[in-house]
Amino acid sequence: MTSAADRGGHGGRDPRHEGRDDDGDDRRRSERPHEAGTRALLDAIVAGDPDEVVKFGDVFNGLGNRSFGMLLFVSTLPAFIPIPGVGGAISGPLVVLVGLQLLIGLRRPWLPGFIARRGPHRGAMVKFRNLLAPWLTRLERFVSPRAPALLDHRAANAFTGLLLVLLGILLSLPIPFTNFLFGALLLLFAFALLERDGKLMAIAWVAGSVAVVVFGVLSGSLAKAAAEWIALARAKLG
């Protein structure tokens, strides 16, 4: 993957001092070091045979502190399958797995082998990338690497993980007409992690907390799910 300087075509010049002329927003966006981050990663993933499977275990290789963001992004894609009950049943547990790892403080994602070897087809990723492209273009006007404490601090990671666990549980439940809503919220978390934008993560925290309260606490869905899981665990343990 090319460096930010290579993408901007300005060698070692400081991007903070670029784009301050009449060329407008396009030049500023092209010279920010983070600008092509998410789109470039998606372009690299979808390049190739559209029938080939994009394995979950491969999507975060070499991404460093952005690895959880890409894994969360790909894990959220099934939520947008327009078949009731299917998308949430796939995405929900994957999101919970990502959230648990952030909650306990892992620095790099881990996946069991049977999940790591599976994933969406490139063709499906291409369609989703094309669908998101206009939104990514708008988002990139506002995001930038900032407020790293909201991304890297142990307590911040734990809070992000907790919200992802709760949202993943809600996504897996058969709550009518909520898959796209929870999917959009989870993409907000994923973009904050990918773009290293702590302020965007703060917005995701607020939106995620509201969703948990409205759809989980007030509706009793989380309590019901917890009771069912406890009953299932007791039955398995005899």
Salt bridges, closest charged atoms under 4 A:
ASP14 OD2 - ARG16 NH2 2.68
ASP14 OD2 - HIS17 NE2 3.63
GLU18 OE1 - ARG13 NH2 2.77
GLU18 OE1 - ARG27 NH2 3.88
ASP21 OD2 - ARG27 NH1 2.03
ASP23 OD2 - ARG27 NH1 3.02
ASP25 OD1 - ARG28 NH2 2.24
ASP26 OD1 - ARG29 NH2 2.44
GLU31 OE2 - HIS10 NE2 2.86
GLU31 OE2 - ARG27 NE 3.04
GLU35 OE2 - ARG39 NH2 2.14
ASP43 OD1 - ARG129 NH1 2.52
GLU52 OE1 - ARG122 NE 3.26
GLU140 OE1 - ARG39 NH2 2.71
ASP152 OD1 - ARG196 NH2 2.55
ASP197 OD1 - ARG146 NE 2.80
